[in-house]
Amino acid sequence: MYGTLRPGQSNWHHLARFAARSEPALLPGHRLYALEYPCAVGVASSGANDELTDTAAVTGDLVWLHPATHAEAVAHLDWFEDYRADDLDGSLYLREPAPVLTASGEQVVCWVYVAGAPQRARLRPEHEIAGGEWRSQTL
Protein backbone atom coordinates (compact mmCIF):
# COMPACT_ATOMS: atom_id res chain seq x y z
CA MET A 1 0.00 0.00 0.00
CA TYR A 2 1.32 3.41 -0.89
CA GLY A 3 -1.40 5.93 -0.02
CA THR A 4 -4.35 6.38 2.30
CA LEU A 5 -4.51 2.62 3.08
CA ARG A 6 -1.06 2.67 4.72
CA PRO A 7 -0.81 2.18 8.49
CA GLY A 8 -1.60 5.46 10.21
CA GLN A 9 -3.28 7.01 7.17
CA SER A 10 -6.94 8.03 6.80
CA ASN A 11 -8.21 4.78 5.24
CA TRP A 12 -6.05 2.26 7.14
CA HIS A 13 -9.20 1.11 8.98
CA HIS A 14 -10.36 -0.52 5.72
CA LEU A 15 -7.33 -2.81 5.80
CA ALA A 16 -6.30 -3.03 9.46
CA ARG A 17 -8.73 -5.81 10.43
CA PHE A 18 -7.36 -8.03 7.64
CA ALA A 19 -3.66 -7.30 8.23
CA ALA A 20 -1.46 -9.91 9.87
CA ARG A 21 1.61 -7.63 9.68
CA SER A 22 3.20 -4.93 7.59
CA GLU A 23 6.61 -3.50 6.87
CA PRO A 24 8.04 -0.67 4.78
CA ALA A 25 8.64 -1.53 1.13
CA LEU A 26 9.56 0.04 -2.18
CA LEU A 27 7.71 -0.49 -5.48
CA PRO A 28 10.39 -0.06 -8.17
CA GLY A 29 9.61 0.89 -11.75
CA HIS A 30 6.61 3.04 -10.80
CA ARG A 31 5.86 6.71 -10.30
CA LEU A 32 3.34 8.14 -7.84
CA TYR A 33 0.75 10.76 -8.70
CA ALA A 34 -1.73 12.77 -6.63
CA LEU A 35 -5.28 13.30 -7.78
CA GLU A 36 -8.07 13.06 -5.18
CA TYR A 37 -6.17 9.97 -4.05
CA PRO A 38 -2.70 8.75 -4.87
CA CYS A 39 -2.15 6.43 -7.80
CA ALA A 40 0.90 4.52 -8.99
CA VAL A 41 1.76 4.14 -12.65
CA GLY A 42 4.30 1.71 -14.05
CA VAL A 43 7.14 3.24 -16.03
CA ALA A 44 7.86 1.41 -19.27
CA SER A 45 11.42 0.23 -19.71
CA SER A 46 13.17 0.90 -22.99
CA GLY A 47 15.91 -1.63 -22.29
CA ALA A 48 19.02 -2.24 -20.23
CA ASN A 49 20.50 0.68 -18.28
CA ASP A 50 17.25 2.62 -18.47
CA GLU A 51 17.77 5.42 -15.95
CA LEU A 52 14.05 6.27 -15.86
CA THR A 53 12.98 2.86 -14.58
CA ASP A 54 16.06 2.53 -12.36
CA THR A 55 15.18 5.68 -10.43
CA ALA A 56 11.38 5.48 -10.47
CA ALA A 57 10.02 4.00 -7.24
CA VAL A 58 7.06 4.38 -4.89
CA THR A 59 7.44 4.18 -1.12
CA GLY A 60 4.80 2.19 0.73
CA ASP A 61 4.09 -0.73 3.03
CA LEU A 62 3.93 -4.42 2.26
CA VAL A 63 0.89 -5.80 4.09
CA TRP A 64 0.42 -9.52 4.71
CA LEU A 65 -3.21 -10.58 5.01
CA HIS A 66 -4.57 -13.09 7.52
CA PRO A 67 -5.03 -16.36 5.60
CA ALA A 68 -8.47 -16.98 7.15
CA THR A 69 -9.87 -13.70 5.77
CA HIS A 70 -7.73 -13.36 2.64
CA ALA A 71 -10.57 -13.72 0.11
CA GLU A 72 -12.78 -11.32 2.08
CA ALA A 73 -9.91 -8.82 2.31
CA VAL A 74 -9.20 -8.90 -1.42
CA ALA A 75 -12.91 -8.50 -2.23
CA HIS A 76 -13.14 -5.53 0.16
CA LEU A 77 -10.01 -3.91 -1.26
CA ASP A 78 -11.24 -4.46 -4.83
CA TRP A 79 -14.46 -2.65 -3.85
CA PHE A 80 -12.55 0.15 -2.10
CA GLU A 81 -10.21 0.66 -5.07
CA ASP A 82 -13.06 0.34 -7.61
CA TYR A 83 -11.35 -2.60 -9.30
CA ARG A 84 -13.77 -4.65 -11.40
CA ALA A 85 -12.34 -7.75 -13.06
CA ASP A 86 -15.27 -7.71 -15.50
CA ASP A 87 -14.70 -4.04 -16.49
CA LEU A 88 -10.97 -3.35 -16.58
CA ASP A 89 -11.35 -0.28 -18.82
CA GLY A 90 -13.81 1.27 -16.38
CA SER A 91 -11.94 0.36 -13.19
CA LEU A 92 -10.47 3.30 -11.28
CA TYR A 93 -7.57 1.07 -10.20
CA LEU A 94 -6.24 -2.24 -11.50
CA ARG A 95 -4.92 -5.02 -9.26
CA GLU A 96 -1.65 -6.39 -10.65
CA PRO A 97 1.15 -8.60 -9.34
CA ALA A 98 4.39 -6.70 -8.87
CA PRO A 99 7.70 -7.22 -7.08
CA VAL A 100 8.44 -4.97 -4.12
CA LEU A 101 11.62 -4.62 -2.09
CA THR A 102 11.51 -4.74 1.70
CA ALA A 103 13.86 -2.72 3.91
CA SER A 104 16.02 -5.83 4.30
CA GLY A 105 16.39 -6.08 0.50
CA GLU A 106 14.10 -9.09 0.08
CA GLN A 107 12.03 -9.12 -3.10
CA VAL A 108 8.39 -10.15 -2.62
CA VAL A 109 5.76 -10.40 -5.35
CA CYS A 110 2.43 -9.03 -4.16
CA TRP A 111 -0.79 -7.48 -5.40
CA VAL A 112 -0.53 -3.75 -6.14
CA TYR A 113 -3.35 -1.41 -7.12
CA VAL A 114 -2.21 0.84 -9.96
CA ALA A 115 -4.02 3.59 -11.84
CA GLY A 116 -6.69 2.34 -14.20
CA ALA A 117 -7.61 4.02 -17.48
CA PRO A 118 -9.94 6.65 -15.89
CA GLN A 119 -7.14 7.77 -13.54
CA ARG A 120 -4.35 7.62 -16.14
CA ALA A 121 -6.40 9.80 -18.53
CA ARG A 122 -6.41 12.61 -15.95
CA LEU A 123 -2.72 12.54 -15.04
CA ARG A 124 -0.48 15.49 -15.86
CA PRO A 125 3.24 15.94 -15.12
CA GLU A 126 2.43 18.38 -12.33
CA HIS A 127 0.51 15.63 -10.49
CA GLU A 128 3.65 13.55 -9.95
CA ILE A 129 4.81 13.26 -6.34
CA ALA A 130 8.56 13.77 -6.46
CA GLY A 131 10.33 11.03 -4.55
CA GLY A 132 7.31 8.69 -4.64
CA GLU A 133 6.27 9.21 -0.99
CA TRP A 134 2.56 9.90 -0.43
CA ARG A 135 3.06 11.11 3.14
CA SER A 136 5.09 14.05 1.78
CA GLN A 137 1.85 15.45 0.30
CA THR A 138 -0.98 17.45 1.77
CA LEU A 139 -4.10 17.25 -0.38
C-alpha positions in Angstrom: 0.0 0.0 0.0 1.3 3.4 -0.9 -1.4 5.9 0.0 -4.3 6.4 2.3 -4.5 2.6 3.1 -1.1 2.7 4.7 -0.8 2.2 8.5 -1.6 5.5 10.2 -3.3 7.0 7.2 -6.9 8.0 6.8 -8.2 4.8 5.2 -6.1 2.3 7.1 -9.2 1.1 9.0 -10.4 -0.5 5.7 -7.3 -2.8 5.8 -6.3 -3.0 9.5 -8.7 -5.8 10.4 -7.4 -8.0 7.6 -3.7 -7.3 8.2 -1.5 -9.9 9.9 1.6 -7.6 9.7 3.2 -4.9 7.6 6.6 -3.5 6.9 8.0 -0.7 4.8 8.6 -1.5 1.1 9.6 0.0 -2.2 7.7 -0.5 -5.5 10.4 -0.1 -8.2 9.6 0.9 -11.7 6.6 3.0 -10.8 5.9 6.7 -10.3 3.3 8.1 -7.8 0.7 10.8 -8.7 -1.7 12.8 -6.6 -5.3 13.3 -7.8 -8.1 13.1 -5.2 -6.2 10.0 -4.0 -2.7 8.7 -4.9 -2.1 6.4 -7.8 0.9 4.5 -9.0 1.8 4.1 -12.7 4.3 1.7 -14.0 7.1 3.2 -16.0 7.9 1.4 -19.3 11.4 0.2 -19.7 13.2 0.9 -23.0 15.9 -1.6 -22.3 19.0 -2.2 -20.2 20.5 0.7 -18.3 17.2 2.6 -18.5 17.8 5.4 -16.0 14.1 6.3 -15.9 13.0 2.9 -14.6 16.1 2.5 -12.4 15.2 5.7 -10.4 11.4 5.5 -10.5 10.0 4.0 -7.2 7.1 4.4 -4.9 7.4 4.2 -1.1 4.8 2.2 0.7 4.1 -0.7 3.0 3.9 -4.4 2.3 0.9 -5.8 4.1 0.4 -9.5 4.7 -3.2 -10.6 5.0 -4.6 -13.1 7.5 -5.0 -16.4 5.6 -8.5 -17.0 7.2 -9.9 -13.7 5.8 -7.7 -13.4 2.6 -10.6 -13.7 0.1 -12.8 -11.3 2.1 -9.9 -8.8 2.3 -9.2 -8.9 -1.4 -12.9 -8.5 -2.2 -13.1 -5.5 0.2 -10.0 -3.9 -1.3 -11.2 -4.5 -4.8 -14.5 -2.7 -3.9 -12.6 0.1 -2.1 -10.2 0.7 -5.1 -13.1 0.3 -7.6 -11.3 -2.6 -9.3 -13.8 -4.7 -11.4 -12.3 -7.8 -13.1 -15.3 -7.7 -15.5 -14.7 -4.0 -16.5 -11.0 -3.3 -16.6 -11.4 -0.3 -18.8 -13.8 1.3 -16.4 -11.9 0.4 -13.2 -10.5 3.3 -11.3 -7.6 1.1 -10.2 -6.2 -2.2 -11.5 -4.9 -5.0 -9.3 -1.7 -6.4 -10.7 1.1 -8.6 -9.3 4.4 -6.7 -8.9 7.7 -7.2 -7.1 8.4 -5.0 -4.1 11.6 -4.6 -2.1 11.5 -4.7 1.7 13.9 -2.7 3.9 16.0 -5.8 4.3 16.4 -6.1 0.5 14.1 -9.1 0.1 12.0 -9.1 -3.1 8.4 -10.1 -2.6 5.8 -10.4 -5.4 2.4 -9.0 -4.2 -0.8 -7.5 -5.4 -0.5 -3.8 -6.1 -3.4 -1.4 -7.1 -2.2 0.8 -10.0 -4.0 3.6 -11.8 -6.7 2.3 -14.2 -7.6 4.0 -17.5 -9.9 6.7 -15.9 -7.1 7.8 -13.5 -4.4 7.6 -16.1 -6.4 9.8 -18.5 -6.4 12.6 -15.9 -2.7 12.5 -15.0 -0.5 15.5 -15.9 3.2 15.9 -15.1 2.4 18.4 -12.3 0.5 15.6 -10.5 3.6 13.6 -9.9 4.8 13.3 -6.3 8.6 13.8 -6.5 10.3 11.0 -4.5 7.3 8.7 -4.6 6.3 9.2 -1.0 2.6 9.9 -0.4 3.1 11.1 3.1 5.1 14.1 1.8 1.9 15.4 0.3 -1.0 17.5 1.8 -4.1 17.3 -0.4 
